[in-house]
């Protein structure tokens, strides 16, 4: 393990040398997402978003004197730190110049601490939202195009209040993401006068959630809020609650928002509601048009954030004139925020030209990108409701 980390560290530190002179012609971008595991229905679309940005940059011929971007997919498994860490190490050994990922918060923290920081590798996550990542020591290498769940907790509380919900039962997937999000929801909902009758963890991968549902039902509440994963335990808890009549309406935070949930649950899910990071910016409209007819769903969760995460890495390389993370990490905030010419999806070639000429850009991207504090999204959300078996947008907050 030590030999691998030393080798990958050396590769990360020297990767940009040839590009500085404009001779090398290939940039390798790792895409580290949970292609297996509890959000596997979402990640092919997320990868498609990142790969669209990479293809756009390659087609422009403007990156570092005509370099092409090669993407490399790797599996984080979402909730398996061992798999995620091994996959990240493989990306580095294969010559990755940056990592778009990871996705779920626990594995993102594990990869950051065990692979990215020791090897000086940049990571930009499109979806890891645990508040704990805001304060994790990252040596300036970690960024995310999604807001912290500290903000999502406030949004969920507002959604509940606006819908006249006075009390909730709250269950969360037993990991960093679930615990951080449940704490934020509880704190925010109680702060505005709401009652949280119970906060109970659930484990992913179980075949029977009757015990968990029984405890939640005993505590009661107007709504059951499920801070879990749509393809795993969260789905199981909802199905169990519906089967027993314990609850008929569910609060759905971001990890529960996707087309597979209403498809798997059926019409009984209609009327449930929640939120996920999202923007109604001009860039979001442009991105929606760009992805029509693509081989992935551009409206799926965190696809825009994935496009933006990949774009930020590549634009920062151009700003630095190097693919070495040590050179371009400090440029990510520069290209993400003003001052500079605003850049929407489909304008990455234009952005590369401006940066090559020494100009400044204000990358807006597909999600109205603005990075604050420790390099995370300031945060806007799309309120959703399940209607006629599909995820429908209610409004933006």
C-alpha positions, 0 to 999 in steps of 0.5 A, spaced: 500 500 500 505 504 501 509 503 495 502 504 491 501 511 495 508 513 493 508 511 486 501 515 485 503 521 489 509 522 484 505 521 478 500 526 481 506 531 482 509 530 476 503 529 471 502 536 469 510 537 467 509 535 459 502 539 459 506 546 461 510 545 454 504 544 450 507 537 448 502 532 451 495 530 448 491 527 453 488 528 460 485 523 464 479 524 468 477 519 473 469 518 474 468 515 481 461 514 482 457 508 485 455 504 479 453 498 484 450 500 491 444 504 493 444 509 488 446 505 482 440 507 478 442 515 478 450 514 477 450 512 469 446 519 468 451 522 473 457 519 469 454 521 462 453 528 465 461 528 466 463 525 460 459 530 456 463 536 459 469 532 457 467 530 450 465 538 449 472 540 452 476 535 447 471 537 441 473 544 442 481 543 441 482 548 446 485 545 452 492 546 453 494 546 446 489 541 443 489 535 449 484 530 449 480 528 455 480 521 456 475 519 462 475 513 466 470 510 470 471 507 477 466 504 482 465 507 489 459 502 491 457 508 495 457 505 502 463 501 501 470 505 503 474 499 501 471 498 494 471 506 494 479 507 496 481 501 492 478 504 486 481 511 487 488 508 488 487 504 481 485 511 478 491 514 480 495 508 478 492 509 471 494 516 471 488 520 473 490 527 473 483 529 477 477 525 480 470 527 479 467 524 485 466 521 489 458 521 490 456 518 497 459 522 503 462 516 507 466 514 501 468 521 499 471 522 506 474 515 506 477 517 499 479 524 501 483 522 507 486 515 505 488 517 497 487 524 495 490 528 500 496 523 501 497 523 494 495 530 492 490 529 488 484 534 486 477 531 487 470 535 485 464 531 488 457 532 485 453 530 490 457 528 497 453 533 502 455 531 509 456 537 513 462 534 516 466 534 509 466 542 510 471 541 516 475 535 514 482 537 512 483 537 505 489 541 503 485 545 499 484 539 494 476 537 495 471 541 492 463 540 491 458 542 486 452 540 491 451 544 498 452 541 505 446 538 508 446 543 513 443 547 508 438 542 506 436 541 513 433 548 513 430 547 506 426 541 508 424 544 515 421 550 510 418 545 506 415 541 511 412 547 515 409 550 508 405 544 507 402 544 514 406 538 517 407 539 525 410 533 527 415 528 523 418 521 525 425 521 522 429 515 519 436 515 516 441 510 513 446 509 518 452 512 515 455 519 515 451 522 510 444 519 513 447 521 520 449 528 518 442 530 514 438 527 520 441 532 525 440 538 520 433 536 519 431 535 526 435 541 528 432 545 523 425 543 524 425 543 531 427 551 531 421 553 527 416 549 532 416 542 529 416 536 533 420 530 531 417 524 535 423 519 533 430 519 530 432 512 528 437 509 524 436 503 519 441 499 515 442 498 508 441 491 505 436 488 509 430 484 507 425 486 512 424 492 515 418 491 520 422 492 526 424 499 524 417 500 521 414 498 528 418 503 532 417 509 527 409 507 527 409 507 535 412 514 535 407 517 530 407 523 526 404 526 520 409 524 515 415 519 515 422 523 513 426 518 510 434 520 509 436 514 506 437 511 499 432 510 494 435 503 491 436 500 498 434 501 505 430 507 504 426 504 499 425 498 504 422 502 509 417 506 505 415 499 502 414 496 509 410 503 512 405 502 506 404 495 507 402 496 514 399 502 514 404 506 518 405 512 514 402 514 507 406 520 506 413 521 506 418 526 506 424 525 501 431 528 502 436 528 496 438 521 496 431 518 495 429 523 489 429 519 483 425 515 478 426 508 480 423 510 487 416 511 484 417 506 479 418 501 485 413 503 490 407 505 485 401 509 486 401 509 493 407 514 493 403 519 490 403 525 494 410 524 498 415 530 497 422 533 498 427 536 495 434 536 491 439 540 489 437 544 483 437 551 479 432 554 475 438 558 472 439 560 465 444 555 465 440 549 467 435 551 461 441 550 456 443 544 459 436 541 459 436 542 452 443 540 450 441 533 454 435 532 450 436 525 446 443 524 449 444 517 452 443 519 459 437 522 462 439 530 463 434 531 468 436 525 473 439 527 480 446 530 480 447 530 472 448 537 472 452 537 478 456 532 475 457 536 468 459 542 472 464 538 477 468 535 471 468 542 467 471 546 473 477 541 473 478 542 466 477 549 466 482 550 472 487 546 468 487 551 463 487 557 468 493 554 471 496 551 464 498 545 467 494 538 469 498 537 475 493 538 481 498 542 485 498 547 480 491 547 478 487 546 485 488 553 487 484 555 480 478 552 481 475 557 486 477 562 481 474 559 475 468 558 479 466 565 481 466 572 479 469 576 476 469 574 469 465 573 463 459 568 465 460 561 462 454 557 461 453 549 458 456 549 451 461 554 452 467 550 455 471 552 448 469 559 449 471 559 456 478 555 454 480 561 449 478 566 454 483 563 460 488 561 454 489 569 453 489 570 460 482 573 461 477 571 467 471 567 467 465 566 472 463 559 471 455 558 471 454 552 468 448 547 469 447 549 476 448 556 477 455 555 480 457 559 486 462 556 491 463 559 498 467 557 504 471 551 503 469 550 496 462 548 496 456 550 493 452 556 496 446 552 495 439 552 491 434 547 491 428 544 487 422 542 491 419 536 488 412 532 489 411 525 487 405 526 482 402 520 477 408 516 479 413 521 477 418 526 480 415 533 479 418 540 480 414 544 485 418 550 485 425 552 487 428 555 493 
